[in-house]
Amino acid sequence: MNNIILAFCSDNTALTDQLAVKLSRAGIAFNQICDQPGDQPGQFAARIQSTDEPVLLIITDNYLRNLNCMADGLFMLQ
């Protein structure tokens, strides 16, 4: 396992940056995927599905209220 993908709502960037720093002390490398301004619904899920790396999905209240994060979420998780 080379990398783990941290997928999250962009409103939680500071939180996930802290998480990545703390977990990197254990020798784990992280790449980050979050929703982007101007994304169409479903693009966030498509970016997550396009990777072969393991994904750690950070679900927060911001994530659950964000249309771009939630769009195609069920399909992505199946």
Secondary structure as GFF3:
##gff-version 3
##sequence-region A 1 78
A	DSSP	beta_strand	4	8	.	.	.	ID=ss1
A	DSSP	three_ten_helix	10	12	.	.	.	ID=ss2
A	DSSP	alpha_helix	13	24	.	.	.	ID=ss3
A	DSSP	beta_strand	30	34	.	.	.	ID=ss4
A	DSSP	alpha_helix	43	49	.	.	.	ID=ss5
A	DSSP	beta_strand	55	57	.	.	.	ID=ss6
A	DSSP	alpha_helix	61	65	.	.	.	ID=ss7
A	DSSP	alpha_helix	67	70	.	.	.	ID=ss8
A	DSSP	alpha_helix	73	77	.	.	.	ID=ss9
###
